[in-house]
Amino acid sequence: MAKLTRFKPIKTASGWRVNVPPKFSETGRRQQLFYRTRELAEAAADALKEQRKTFGDQARAIAPSLAEAATAADKILKPWGLSILEAARMVAAIRQRETASKPLGDAADLWLLSCEGLRPKTIRGYGLTADRLRTPLGDKLLASITAEELQAAIAPPGTAGAAAAERVRNCKAFWNWSASKGWCDAAIFAGVEMPRVSKDGEIEILTVAEAEALLRTAEAHFPQAVASFALQLFGGIRAEEITRLEAENVTIDGIDMPAAVTKKGRRRHIAPSPTLAAWLEHHPFAPCSNWRETSAAVRRLAGWDVSSVILNERLKAGTMKTLPKPHRGRWPQNVLRHSQASYAIAAGTPLETLLFEFGHSGGPALLRQHYVGKASKKDALQYFAILPAGAESIPTLSAIA
């Protein structure tokens, strides 16, 4: 326990002396004060004892300028119910976090490196979100960024839709990862609002004419992509699964979907309909290099409002003169898979069969909710009658069975 300071006057040749330790000195250094009489020395000692009693043994005399600043600070903090000490600790904590923080741009680079090994689609989404954050906030320390700034960068107030909601989820993953490194406060993200997303579960499908236009465009301009589109339109294979399929997985007799290929990590097998078999016979499947950009180019040429790097490069190089304006609107999410399911059910395919081939983990209720009634039987028969150029026609009903 620290020894109590007694401030006892001592008689010396120079007068009565009172020793003042640094913690009670106005200068912050040890002082020796001298008085002509014992009474004056004892009065000074009593004043120092009172100071010790009021402010504590660890307190030192407060300079007038510091006392004035403390009074002003106390007045500012009073409406907030904070003491000067509490405010000082809060500021110190903020400065400590800022010192340990990193600029958002640097943190985003490190985060993306740590994500190596995740699915390419996931990494691509993370990268796009990081780019959105870098433009307005790349040079700012993470510890100084507010929820409002994050909101404005990735999903400004009033934004709606699944794409914006995905950006918020991606940003939250980045923010929590940065918080685990001590670069920011995870609680800040609680102030970021999730955009509105439609809850009606309504899906979109291609019309028969749109499906045929897509395949004819691929046949004419990107024949290497035809089989990949056919597998989605007539086999219901997911877009990300297409990128993992190998040539040996696909024959006209059957399509093997190993666990390493499927989204759910469970093997499944698809028996091709005569329609799909006809497409695979004329266009044997082989992995399409740069599928994402090739797919975008086909969809853009077929009339959808899709950005295409390949076509833009051709325009710049002069190998393509003009690019007609899109006339089919935006490209609906998962529309190829939704089209296959809707037309197959309309044509009479049992829900249980579709459940296995689609790789759904739940019962048939979800398929029934989304796909039953989306297409008529007449349209379904026309859909499955779409065949590759030069193929012999097949009996309509057998095209589905």
QUIGIPE-V452827 format. One record per residue. N is the residue number from 1. PHI is phi as a letter, one per 40 degrees, with the letter a starting at -180 (999 if undefined). NEAR is the number of other C-alpha atoms within 10 Angstrom. Layout:
# QUIGIPE-V452827
N&PHI&NEAR ; N&PHI&NEAR
This chain:
# QUIGIPE-V452827
1&999&3 ; 2&c&6 ; 3&c&6 ; 4&c&8 ; 5&c&14 ; 6&b&14 ; 7&f&19 ; 8&c&17 ; 9&c&22 ; 10&b&14 ; 11&c&16 ; 12&b&9 ; 13&c&6 ; 14&c&9 ; 15&h&16 ; 16&c&21 ; 17&b&23 ; 18&b&22 ; 19&c&18 ; 20&b&22 ; 21&c&15 ; 22&d&16 ; 23&c&16 ; 24&b&24 ; 25&c&19 ; 26&c&15 ; 27&c&13 ; 28&g&15 ; 29&b&12 ; 30&c&13 ; 31&b&15 ; 32&b&11 ; 33&b&14 ; 34&b&20 ; 35&b&17 ; 36&c&12 ; 37&b&12 ; 38&c&16 ; 39&c&12 ; 40&c&14 ; 41&c&23 ; 42&c&19 ; 43&c&12 ; 44&c&19 ; 45&c&21 ; 46&c&15 ; 47&c&13 ; 48&c&21 ; 49&c&18 ; 50&c&12 ; 51&c&16 ; 52&c&20 ; 53&c&11 ; 54&c&10 ; 55&b&12 ; 56&g&12 ; 57&c&16 ; 58&c&10 ; 59&c&15 ; 60&b&21 ; 61&d&17 ; 62&c&15 ; 63&c&12 ; 64&d&10 ; 65&c&9 ; 66&c&10 ; 67&c&12 ; 68&c&12 ; 69&c&11 ; 70&c&14 ; 71&c&12 ; 72&c&11 ; 73&c&14 ; 74&c&17 ; 75&c&14 ; 76&c&14 ; 77&c&14 ; 78&d&11 ; 79&c&8 ; 80&c&8 ; 81&g&9 ; 82&b&14 ; 83&c&15 ; 84&c&16 ; 85&c&10 ; 86&c&12 ; 87&c&14 ; 88&c&12 ; 89&c&12 ; 90&c&12 ; 91&c&12 ; 92&c&12 ; 93&c&12 ; 94&c&14 ; 95&c&14 ; 96&c&12 ; 97&c&19 ; 98&c&18 ; 99&c&12 ; 100&c&15 ; 101&c&21 ; 102&b&22 ; 103&c&19 ; 104&d&26 ; 105&d&20 ; 106&c&15 ; 107&c&22 ; 108&c&24 ; 109&c&12 ; 110&c&12 ; 111&c&19 ; 112&c&15 ; 113&c&11 ; 114&c&11 ; 115&c&13 ; 116&d&10 ; 117&h&9 ; 118&c&10 ; 119&d&10 ; 120&d&13 ; 121&c&10 ; 122&c&12 ; 123&c&17 ; 124&c&13 ; 125&c&15 ; 126&c&22 ; 127&c&17 ; 128&c&12 ; 129&c&22 ; 130&c&24 ; 131&c&17 ; 132&c&18 ; 133&c&21 ; 134&c&17 ; 135&d&11 ; 136&c&14 ; 137&b&18 ; 138&d&18 ; 139&c&13 ; 140&c&16 ; 141&c&21 ; 142&d&26 ; 143&c&25 ; 144&b&17 ; 145&c&16 ; 146&c&13 ; 147&c&15 ; 148&c&15 ; 149&c&15 ; 150&c&24 ; 151&d&21 ; 152&c&15 ; 153&c&19 ; 154&b&22 ; 155&a&23 ; 156&d&16 ; 157&d&13 ; 158&g&7 ; 159&c&17 ; 160&b&15 ; 161&h&13 ; 162&c&13 ; 163&c&15 ; 164&c&19 ; 165&c&19 ; 166&c&18 ; 167&c&22 ; 168&c&23 ; 169&c&15 ; 170&c&20 ; 171&c&22 ; 172&c&17 ; 173&c&14 ; 174&c&19 ; 175&c&25 ; 176&c&18 ; 177&c&18 ; 178&c&23 ; 179&c&18 ; 180&c&12 ; 181&c&14 ; 182&g&17 ; 183&c&24 ; 184&a&25 ; 185&c&18 ; 186&d&16 ; 187&c&11 ; 188&d&17 ; 189&c&19 ; 190&c&9 ; 191&c&12 ; 192&c&21 ; 193&c&17 ; 194&c&18 ; 195&c&21 ; 196&c&13 ; 197&b&14 ; 198&d&10 ; 199&b&6 ; 200&c&7 ; 201&g&10 ; 202&c&10 ; 203&b&15 ; 204&b&19 ; 205&b&22 ; 206&c&22 ; 207&c&15 ; 208&d&18 ; 209&c&11 ; 210&c&15 ; 211&c&19 ; 212&c&18 ; 213&c&17 ; 214&c&23 ; 215&c&26 ; 216&c&20 ; 217&c&19 ; 218&c&24 ; 219&d&18 ; 220&c&10 ; 221&b&13 ; 222&b&16 ; 223&d&15 ; 224&c&19 ; 225&b&22 ; 226&c&28 ; 227&c&26 ; 228&c&26 ; 229&c&23 ; 230&c&27 ; 231&c&25 ; 232&c&22 ; 233&c&26 ; 234&b&26 ; 235&b&25 ; 236&g&24 ; 237&c&23 ; 238&c&19 ; 239&c&18 ; 240&c&16 ; 241&c&14 ; 242&d&20 ; 243&c&17 ; 244&b&13 ; 245&c&22 ; 246&b&15 ; 247&d&11 ; 248&c&10 ; 249&c&15 ; 250&b&20 ; 251&b&16 ; 252&c&17 ; 253&c&13 ; 254&i&14 ; 255&b&20 ; 256&c&18 ; 257&b&24 ; 258&c&15 ; 259&d&12 ; 260&c&13 ; 261&c&20 ; 262&c&20 ; 263&c&13 ; 264&c&11 ; 265&g&12 ; 266&b&13 ; 267&c&16 ; 268&a&16 ; 269&b&15 ; 270&b&19 ; 271&c&16 ; 272&c&22 ; 273&c&18 ; 274&d&23 ; 275&c&24 ; 276&c&24 ; 277&c&22 ; 278&c&22 ; 279&c&24 ; 280&c&22 ; 281&c&14 ; 282&c&15 ; 283&b&18 ; 284&d&17 ; 285&c&24 ; 286&a&17 ; 287&d&16 ; 288&c&20 ; 289&c&11 ; 290&f&9 ; 291&d&17 ; 292&d&13 ; 293&c&15 ; 294&c&20 ; 295&d&22 ; 296&c&20 ; 297&c&23 ; 298&c&28 ; 299&c&23 ; 300&c&25 ; 301&c&21 ; 302&c&23 ; 303&h&21 ; 304&c&21 ; 305&c&17 ; 306&b&18 ; 307&c&13 ; 308&b&18 ; 309&c&13 ; 310&d&14 ; 311&c&21 ; 312&c&14 ; 313&c&12 ; 314&c&14 ; 315&c&14 ; 316&c&10 ; 317&c&10 ; 318&g&10 ; 319&c&10 ; 320&b&12 ; 321&c&9 ; 322&b&10 ; 323&b&13 ; 324&d&9 ; 325&c&11 ; 326&c&15 ; 327&b&11 ; 328&b&13 ; 329&g&10 ; 330&c&12 ; 331&c&16 ; 332&c&13 ; 333&c&13 ; 334&f&15 ; 335&c&17 ; 336&c&24 ; 337&c&22 ; 338&c&24 ; 339&c&26 ; 340&d&27 ; 341&c&28 ; 342&c&25 ; 343&c&32 ; 344&c&27 ; 345&c&23 ; 346&c&21 ; 347&c&22 ; 348&h&13 ; 349&c&15 ; 350&c&12 ; 351&d&20 ; 352&c&12 ; 353&c&12 ; 354&c&20 ; 355&d&18 ; 356&c&16 ; 357&c&19 ; 358&c&21 ; 359&g&20 ; 360&c&14 ; 361&c&10 ; 362&c&9 ; 363&c&12 ; 364&c&16 ; 365&d&10 ; 366&c&14 ; 367&c&20 ; 368&c&13 ; 369&c&12 ; 370&c&17 ; 371&b&23 ; 372&c&17 ; 373&g&13 ; 374&c&19 ; 375&b&20 ; 376&c&14 ; 377&c&16 ; 378&d&11 ; 379&c&15 ; 380&c&24 ; 381&c&20 ; 382&c&14 ; 383&c&27 ; 384&c&25 ; 385&c&21 ; 386&c&23 ; 387&b&23 ; 388&c&22 ; 389&d&11 ; 390&g&7 ; 391&c&12 ; 392&c&9 ; 393&c&13 ; 394&b&15 ; 395&d&10 ; 396&d&16 ; 397&c&14 ; 398&c&13 ; 399&c&23 ; 400&b&22 ; 401&c&14
